[in-house]
Amino acid sequence: MEGINKFAQYFMDFCSNLWDHIKNFFVALYNILADVFVRNPVSDFKLIGEYADKFNMVSWIFFVIIDGLLLAFIVLLVWKIVQLCRRWFKFRRREVDKEDLLIEIAKLKQEIEKTQAEKDKILSLRIGSGASGGPADLLTVETSDLVGSDALDRIPDANEVAFSSGEEAQGEVIDSRFSKLTLVDRLYKGGNYVVTMANEDMIGLAEIVARFVNYAASQHRLFYSKRIISQYLSGMATSKILILEGISGTGKTSLPYAFSRFLKNQAVIVSVQPSWRDRTEILGYLNEFTKKFNETDFLKAVYEVSYREDINTIVLDELNLARIEYYFAEFLSVMEMPDKSEWKLDLVPTQIAGDPRHLADGKLLIPQNVWYIGTANKDDSTFTITDKVYDRAVTLTLNERAQYFDAPFTEPINLSFDYLESLFAEAQKEHAISLKSLQNLDKIDIFIQDNFKVAFGNRILKQIKTFVPVYVACGNSEIEGLDFMVCSKIFKKFEALNLPFLRKELEGLIALLQKLFGKDAFKESVAYLRELLKMAG
C-alpha cells in the first residue's frame, strides 16, 4: 500500500511539473509576442521621443534613411519567410497528391494482373478442351483489302491457333509462364513447317523480281518498279533490317505484306507506339508478382519463325513514332555479332520446367530467316532516325507510285530460306564488284574525308560489296547499285553538316563523280547533291 501511495505522490508531482512546463511555454510565447509587437515598438517610440528634440536636419535625414532600410529589411525577411512557407505547403500538397496517384496506379496494376491471370486460365481451358479444329500450316490471320493503300494485319489471338496435327488435347491445361509461346509449341508439335519447292519455283533473282512485280499488280493492284523491288531484295541480302521511307500512301506497308504473300507467308505487322521506351515494349517482361511472362505479339512472331524454313517478315509500322535506338537497341547490338550463333535474347534469368521448347537457359536464339522491315514518315510527329540505325539498315525511299500497267495473272511461289541464301551467295561469286569500281570508291572516300571530314567505315563498305552483286543479279547494272548505296549510306550524312559553307566542296564532289563514272551515271547521287546545294542557298 505504501508503494502505491509513493507512486501516486510521484505521479501528482510529475503532472504538476508538466503543467508548469506547458504553462511556462505559453507564458514565454506570450511574452515574446508581446515584446515583438507591443513592448519593443513602444520602447522604440519612447526612445525616439527622448532624442527628437535634439535632432537637427542632418540627424533627421540619417534617421529616415536608416530606419527605412531597417524597415525594408524586416519586410523582406517576413516576405521570404512567407514564401518559404508557401513553397513548403505547395510541395507537401504535391507529394500527397503523388502518393495518392501511386496508390491508385498500384491498385490498377493489381486489377490488370488479376484480369490477365483470369484471361490466361480461360484461354488455357479453352485450348485444353479442343477449341480449335483442323490442321494448319501457319497462323490464320484476317487481313484487310489492300487496293492502293497500306494495311495492317491482325495478329491472331490465342483462341485462333489451330493444332498442326488436328488432334485435340482433351482436358489438358497449359502450365507455363509463357502462355503464347507454349501455344506456338503446340501448334508445331507435329514438326517444323517445311517448304517444298517445285521445279517452277527454282528461279533466279531477276525472275523473282519480275514475277513479284506482276503478282503484286495482278492480285493486289499494287504497282512497283523493278528498280524498287531489286533494291528491296538486295537489301534483304545486305541486312536483316530494312527501312522504307516516304510520304503516306506510297505502299510502304503494302510492299512487305505483298512480298510475304508472294512467298505464301503472312507478314506480321506491329504498330509502334509513341510511348515505347525500352525492350520490354517489343519483347515483354517477367511479372515478379504473378511469375508469368507478359509476352508480346512481336516475341511470339520471332519465336514462331524458329519452327519454319520459309522467309518471314515482321513489319514495325511507323517505327520512328518512338526512338528505335531505345526499344530496338538489343536487336541492333545482337545482330552486330559476327557469330550468328550468339544472336541470343535474354528473356528470363533461369530455365524452369514448362518453359517453351526453343528456349535455352532462358535465352532465345534469333532465327536467320526473319527480316525486320520498318516504315517511316518524316514529319513533326516523328523522331529523327539516328546514324546508328541508318548504318545498320538498308533504307529505301518510296515517294511515288509506279505507273499503272497491265500485268498477267501471276501465282505466288514456294521459296525456302536456304534457297534464297544460295541465290545471294551465287550472286556474290558471279557479280563481285569490279576492281575499277572499288578504286573509284577509294577516291570518293579520300575526297569526302579531306573536304567533309566524314568517313564511311568497314561496315558500310561490306554492305556495298554485298548489295551491289545481288542488285546486278536482279537484272541491273553495277553503277546503278553503287549509285544507290553511296547516296543512301554516305551522302545522306551530309544533311547534318553546315551546308552554306560547303557549296564549293559539294560542286567538287559532283564533278568528281561525273569524272569517275561518266556524266550520265550516278544520277541519284548527283540529283541529291544538287538538292543539298539548293538547301545551302
C-alpha positions in Angstrom: 0.0 0.0 0.0 2.9 2.3 0.8 4.4 1.7 -2.7 1.1 2.7 -4.3 1.0 5.9 -2.2 4.5 6.8 -3.2 3.7 6.2 -6.9 0.6 8.4 -6.6 2.5 11.2 -5.0 5.2 10.9 -7.8 2.5 11.0 -10.5 0.8 14.0 -9.0 4.2 15.9 -8.8 5.0 14.8 -12.3 1.7 16.1 -13.7 2.1 19.4 -11.7 5.6 19.9 -13.2 4.3 19.0 -16.7 1.5 21.5 -16.3 4.0 24.2 -15.1 6.2 23.5 -18.2 3.3 23.8 -20.5 2.1 27.0 -18.8 5.6 28.5 -18.8 5.9 27.7 -22.5 2.7 29.6 -23.4 3.7 32.4 -21.0 7.1 32.7 -22.6 5.5 32.6 -26.1 3.1 35.4 -25.0 5.9 37.4 -23.6 7.9 37.1 -26.9 4.9 38.1 -29.0 4.2 41.0 -26.6 7.8 42.1 -26.7 7.9 42.0 -30.5 4.6 43.6 -31.3 3.9 45.8 -28.2 6.6 46.4 -25.7 9.5 46.8 -28.1 7.7 49.2 -30.5 6.5 51.3 -27.5 10.1 51.4 -26.2 11.4 52.4 -29.6 8.9 55.2 -29.9 9.8 56.4 -26.3 13.4 56.4 -27.3 12.7 58.5 -30.4 10.8 60.9 -28.2 13.8 61.3 -25.9 16.1 62.3 -28.8 13.7 64.0 -31.2 14.2 67.4 -29.6 17.9 67.2 -30.1 17.9 66.2 -33.8 18.9 68.7 -36.5 18.2 68.5 -40.2 21.1 66.1 -40.9 20.1 63.9 -38.0 16.5 63.6 -39.3 17.9 62.7 -42.8 20.0 59.9 -41.3 17.0 58.8 -39.1 14.7 58.4 -42.1 17.4 56.6 -44.2 18.5 54.2 -41.5 15.0 53.4 -40.2 13.8 53.0 -43.8 16.5 50.4 -44.5 15.7 48.6 -41.3 12.0 48.5 -42.1 12.7 47.3 -45.7 14.9 44.5 -44.2 12.2 43.4 -41.8 9.6 43.4 -44.6 11.9 41.4 -46.9 12.6 39.0 -44.1 8.9 38.5 -43.4 8.2 38.1 -47.1 10.9 35.5 -47.5 9.5 33.5 -44.6 6.0 33.6 -46.1 7.4 32.5 -49.5 9.2 29.5 -47.9 6.1 28.5 -46.0 4.0 28.7 -49.2 6.6 26.6 -51.1 6.7 24.0 -48.3 2.9 23.7 -48.3 2.8 23.5 -52.1 5.5 20.9 -52.1 3.7 18.9 -49.4 0.4 19.1 -51.3 2.2 17.8 -54.4 3.8 15.0 -52.6 0.5 14.0 -51.0 -1.1 14.0 -54.5 1.8 12.0 -55.8 1.4 9.4 -53.1 -2.4 9.1 -53.8 -1.6 8.7 -57.5 0.9 6.0 -56.8 -1.6 4.1 -54.7 -4.2 4.4 -57.5 -1.6 3.1 -60.0 -0.7 0.1 -57.7 -4.4 -0.7 -57.4 -4.9 -0.6 -61.2 -1.8 -2.8 -61.7 -3.3 -5.4 -59.3 -6.6 -5.3 -61.2 -4.8 -5.7 -64.6 -2.7 -8.6 -63.3 -5.8 -10.2 -61.9 -7.7 -9.8 -65.2 -4.7 -11.1 -67.2 -4.5 -14.2 -64.9 -8.2 -14.9 -65.4 -7.9 -14.5 -69.1 -4.9 -16.9 -69.3 -6.9 -19.5 -67.3 -9.9 -19.2 -69.6 -7.7 -19.5 -72.7 -5.9 -22.5 -71.3 -9.1 -24.2 -70.5 -10.4 -23.4 -74.0 -7.4 -24.8 -75.7 -7.3 -27.8 -73.4 -10.9 -28.6 -74.4 -10.1 -28.7 -78.1 -11.5 -25.3 -79.1 -9.8 -25.4 -82.4 -10.4 -27.9 -85.2 -8.5 -28.8 -88.3 -4.8 -28.7 -89.5 -2.9 -25.5 -90.2 0.4 -24.9 -91.8 0.6 -21.4 -90.3 -1.4 -19.0 -88.1 -4.6 -17.8 -89.6 -4.8 -14.0 -89.8 -7.6 -11.9 -91.2 -6.3 -9.1 -93.5 -8.0 -6.0 -94.8 -8.2 -5.2 -98.5 -5.0 -3.8 -99.9 -6.2 -2.0 -103.0 -4.0 1.1 -103.4 -3.4 1.6 -99.6 -1.3 0.4 -96.7 -2.9 -2.2 -94.4 -2.2 -3.8 -91.1 -2.6 -7.5 -90.4 -4.4 -8.5 -87.3 -2.3 -10.6 -85.0 -4.1 -13.9 -84.2 -5.4 -14.3 -80.6 -4.6 -17.4 -78.7 -8.0 -19.0 -79.3 -7.5 -18.7 -83.1 -4.5 -21.1 -83.1 -5.1 -24.4 -84.8 -3.0 -27.5 -83.9 -1.0 -28.8 -86.8 -1.8 -32.4 -86.1 -5.5 -31.9 -85.8 -5.5 -33.8 -82.5 -7.4 -32.4 -79.6 -5.8 -32.3 -76.2 -8.8 -33.2 -74.1 -8.7 -31.8 -70.5 -5.1 -30.7 -70.9 -4.3 -27.3 -69.4 -1.3 -25.2 -70.3 1.0 -24.8 -67.2 3.7 -22.4 -68.4 4.8 -18.9 -67.6 5.0 -18.3 -71.4 1.4 -18.9 -72.5 1.7 -17.6 -76.1 5.0 -19.3 -76.8 3.7 -22.6 -75.4 0.7 -22.3 -77.8 3.2 -22.0 -80.6 5.0 -25.2 -79.4 1.6 -27.0 -79.6 0.9 -25.6 -83.0 4.1 -27.2 -84.4 4.1 -30.3 -82.2 3.8 -32.3 -85.4 7.1 -30.9 -86.8 8.6 -27.8 -88.4 7.0 -26.1 -91.3 8.9 -27.3 -94.4 8.9 -25.6 -97.7 8.6 -27.9 -100.7 9.8 -26.3 -103.9 8.7 -27.5 -107.3 10.9 -27.1 -110.4 9.0 -24.0 -111.5 9.8 -22.4 -108.1 13.6 -22.7 -108.6 14.1 -19.5 -110.4 16.8 -16.8 -110.3 16.8 -13.4 -108.6 15.9 -11.5 -111.8 12.9 -13.7 -112.4 11.8 -13.4 -108.8 11.8 -9.6 -109.2 9.8 -9.8 -112.5 7.3 -12.3 -111.1 6.7 -10.4 -107.9 6.1 -7.1 -109.8 3.4 -8.9 -111.9 2.0 -10.7 -108.8 1.6 -7.5 -106.8 -0.1 -5.8 -109.8 -2.4 -8.6 -110.8 -3.5 -9.9 -107.4 -3.2 -6.9 -105.1 -3.4 -3.9 -107.5 -0.1 -2.7 -106.1 2.3 -1.3 -108.7 6.1 -1.3 -108.0 9.0 -0.7 -110.4 11.6 -3.4 -110.9 14.2 -1.0 -109.5 12.4 -0.7 -106.1 11.9 -4.5 -105.9 15.6 -5.1 -106.8 16.6 -2.7 -104.0 14.3 -4.5 -101.6 15.6 -7.9 -102.4 19.3 -6.8 -102.4 18.6 -5.1 -99.1 17.5 -8.4 -97.7 20.8 -9.9 -98.7 22.7 -7.0 -97.0 20.9 -6.5 -93.7 18.2 -8.0 -91.5 16.8 -4.5 -91.1 15.2 -2.5 -93.9 13.7 0.9 -93.6 11.1 2.1 -96.1 10.8 5.9 -96.0 8.4 8.1 -97.9 5.2 10.0 -97.9 2.0 8.3 -96.8 0.1 6.2 -99.3 3.1 5.1 -101.4 2.8 1.5 -100.4 5.4 1.2 -97.7 3.5 -1.2 -95.5 1.9 -2.9 -98.5 5.3 -3.9 -100.0 6.4 -6.3 -97.3 2.8 -7.5 -96.9 2.6 -8.4 -100.6 6.1 -9.8 -100.8 5.2 -12.2 -97.9 2.0 -13.2 -99.7 4.1 -13.8 -102.8 6.1 -16.3 -100.8 3.0 -17.9 -99.4 3.6 -16.5 -96.0 2.0 -13.9 -93.7 3.8 -10.7 -92.7 3.3 -9.8 -89.0 2.7 -6.1 -88.7 3.3 -4.4 -85.4 2.3 -0.8 -84.8 4.9 1.1 -82.9 3.5 3.3 -80.1 4.9 6.8 -79.1 5.2 5.6 -75.5 7.8 2.8 -76.3 11.0 3.4 -74.3 12.8 0.1 -73.9 13.0 -3.6 -75.0 10.0 -4.6 -72.8 7.7 -2.9 -75.3 8.5 -5.5 -78.1 9.7 -8.5 -76.0 7.6 -8.3 -72.9 8.8 -8.9 -69.3 8.6 -11.3 -66.4 6.0 -10.2 -63.9 7.5 -10.7 -60.5 4.1 -10.9 -58.8 2.4 -13.4 -61.0 5.6 -15.2 -62.1 4.2 -15.1 -65.6 6.0 -13.6 -68.7 3.9 -10.9 -70.3 4.6 -11.8 -74.0 4.1 -9.5 -76.9 2.9 -10.4 -80.4 6.4 -9.4 -81.7 8.1 -12.0 -79.4 5.5 -14.6 -80.4 6.2 -13.9 -84.1 10.0 -14.2 -83.7 9.6 -17.4 -81.7 7.3 -19.0 -84.3 10.0 -18.4 -87.0 12.2 -20.8 -85.2 9.8 -23.6 -86.4 9.8 -22.5 -90.0 12.0 -22.9 -93.1 10.5 -20.2 -95.2 11.1 -16.5 -95.4 9.4 -14.4 -92.7 8.8 -10.7 -92.3 8.0 -8.6 -89.2 6.9 -5.0 -90.0 7.5 -2.3 -87.5 4.9 0.2 -88.8 5.7 3.9 -88.1 8.9 2.8 -86.4 10.1 6.4 -85.7 7.0 7.3 -83.6 9.3 6.3 -80.8 13.1 6.2 -80.7 14.1 3.0 -82.4 17.5 3.1 -80.8 15.8 2.7 -77.4 13.2 0.0 -77.9 15.1 -1.9 -80.6 18.6 -1.4 -79.1 19.1 -5.0 -78.1 18.4 -6.3 -81.6 20.7 -3.6 -83.1 23.6 -4.8 -80.8 23.0 -8.5 -81.0 22.8 -8.6 -84.8 26.2 -6.9 -85.0 27.9 -10.0 -83.7 29.8 -11.9 -86.4 29.0 -15.3 -85.0 25.3 -15.8 -85.6 25.1 -18.5 -83.0 25.4 -15.7 -80.5 22.3 -13.8 -81.7 20.5 -14.6 -78.4 17.9 -12.6 -76.5 17.9 -12.9 -72.7 14.2 -13.4 -71.6 14.4 -14.9 -68.2 17.4 -15.5 -65.8 16.9 -19.2 -65.5 15.1 -22.1 -67.3 12.4 -24.0 -65.5 10.1 -26.9 -66.3 7.3 -25.9 -68.6 9.3 -23.2 -70.5 9.0 -23.1 -74.3 10.8 -25.8 -76.2 13.2 -23.5 -78.1 14.4 -21.5 -75.1 17.9 -22.5 -73.8 19.0 -21.2 -70.4 16.3 -18.6 -70.6 17.6 -17.3 -74.0 16.0 -17.3 -77.4 18.2 -17.6 -80.5 17.1 -15.1 -83.1 16.3 -17.1 -86.3 18.1 -16.2 -89.5 15.1 -16.5 -91.8 13.3 -13.4 -90.4 13.7 -9.8 -91.6 12.6 -6.6 -89.7 11.0 -4.0 -92.0 10.4 -0.6 -90.6 8.2 2.0 -92.3 8.9 5.7 -91.5 7.4 9.1 -92.2 9.3 12.3 -91.8 7.1 14.9 -90.1 6.8 16.8 -86.8 5.1 13.8 -85.1 8.2 11.5 -85.5 11.7 11.3 -84.2 14.8 11.6 -86.3 16.3 8.2 -87.1 20.0 8.3 -86.0 23.0 7.3 -87.9 23.4 4.3 -85.6 20.2 2.9 -87.1 20.8 4.0 -90.7 24.3 2.5 -90.7 22.9 -0.9 -89.7 19.9 -0.9 -92.1 19.3 -0.6 -95.8 17.0 2.4 -96.5 14.6 2.6 -99.4 12.8 5.8 -100.4 9.2 5.4 -101.7 7.9 8.9 -102.6 5.9 8.0 -105.7 3.9 5.0 -107.0 4.9 3.2 -110.2 2.8 3.8 -113.2 -0.2 1.5 -113.8 0.4 -1.3 -116.2 -1.4 -4.4 -117.3 0.1 -7.4 -115.7 -0.6 -11.1 -116.5 -2.1 -13.0 -113.6 0.8 -14.4 -111.6 0.7 -17.1 -108.9 2.8 -17.0 -105.7 5.8 -19.2 -105.4 7.3 -21.6 -102.8 10.7 -20.2 -101.7 12.8 -21.6 -98.8 15.3 -19.5 -96.9 18.1 -21.9 -97.8 17.4 -21.5 -101.5 17.3 -17.7 -101.3 20.6 -17.7 -99.4 22.1 -19.8 -102.1 21.0 -17.3 -104.7 22.6 -14.5 -102.7 25.8 -16.5 -102.3 25.9 -17.3 -106.1 25.4 -13.6 -106.9 28.4 -12.7 -104.7 30.6 -15.1 -106.7 29.4 -14.2 -110.2 28.9 -10.5 -109.9 31.5 -9.3 -107.5 32.3 -5.6 -107.7 34.9 -4.8 -110.3 38.4 -3.6 -109.3 37.9 -0.3 -111.1 34.7 0.5 -109.1 36.5 -0.3 -105.8 39.3 2.0 -106.8 36.8 4.8 -107.6 35.1 4.2 -104.2 38.5 4.7 -102.5 38.9 8.0 -104.4 35.4 9.2 -103.3 36.3 8.2 -99.7 39.5 10.2 -99.7 37.7 13.3 -101.2 35.0 13.1 -98.6 37.4 12.7 -95.7 39.5 15.7 -96.9 36.6 18.1 -97.7 33.7 17.0 -95.5 35.5 15.3 -92.6 33.2 12.3 -92.9 34.4 8.7 -93.3 32.5 5.5 -94.0 33.8 2.5 -92.2 34.2 -1.2 -92.9 30.6 -1.9 -92.1 29.3 0.3 -95.0 32.0 -0.9 -97.4 31.0 -4.5 -96.5 27.3 -3.7 -97.2 28.2 -2.1 -100.5 30.1 -5.2 -101.5 27.1 -7.4 -100.6 24.3 -5.2 -102.0 25.7 -4.5 -105.5 26.3 -8.1 -106.7 22.8 -9.1 -105.7 21.4 -5.9 -107.4 23.3 -6.9 -110.5 21.9 -10.4 -110.3 18.4 -8.9 -110.2 19.0 -7.5 -113.7 20.5 -4.1 -113.1 23.9 -2.5 -113.6 26.8 -2.3 -111.2 26.9 1.5 -111.5 23.2 1.8 -110.5 23.8 -0.3 -107.4 26.8 1.7 -106.4 24.9 4.9 -107.0 22.1 3.8 -104.7 24.3 2.7 -101.9 26.7 5.6 -102.0 23.8 8.1 -102.0 21.8 6.3 -99.2 24.6 5.2 -97.0 27.2 8.1 -97.3 25.8 11.3 -98.9 22.7 11.2 -96.6 25.0 12.0 -93.7 25.7 15.4 -95.3 22.3 16.7 -94.1 23.8 17.2 -90.6 26.7 19.4 -91.9 26.8 23.2 -92.2 25.9 23.2 -95.9 26.2 27.0 -96.6 29.9 26.8 -96.0 30.3 23.6 -98.2 29.0 24.8 -101.6 32.4 24.6 -103.2 33.0 21.1 -101.8 29.6 19.8 -103.0 30.2 21.1 -106.5 33.7 19.5 -106.5 32.1 16.2 -105.4 29.6 16.3 -108.3 32.5 17.0 -110.7 34.5 14.0 -109.2 31.5 11.6 -109.6 31.0 12.6 -113.2 34.7 12.3 -113.9 35.0 8.8 -112.4 31.7 7.3 -113.7 30.6 9.5 -116.6 28.2 12.4 -116.9 25.2 10.2 -117.3 26.0 7.9 -114.4 25.3 8.3 -110.7 22.1 10.1 -111.4 20.6 9.6 -108.0 23.7 10.8 -106.1 24.1 13.9 -108.4 20.5 14.8 -108.1 20.7 14.5 -104.3 23.9 16.6 -104.1 22.2 19.3 -106.2 19.3 19.3 -103.8 21.8 19.9 -101.0 23.2 22.8 -103.0 19.7 24.4 -103.2 19.3 23.9 -99.4 22.7 25.7 -98.9 21.2 28.7 -100.6 
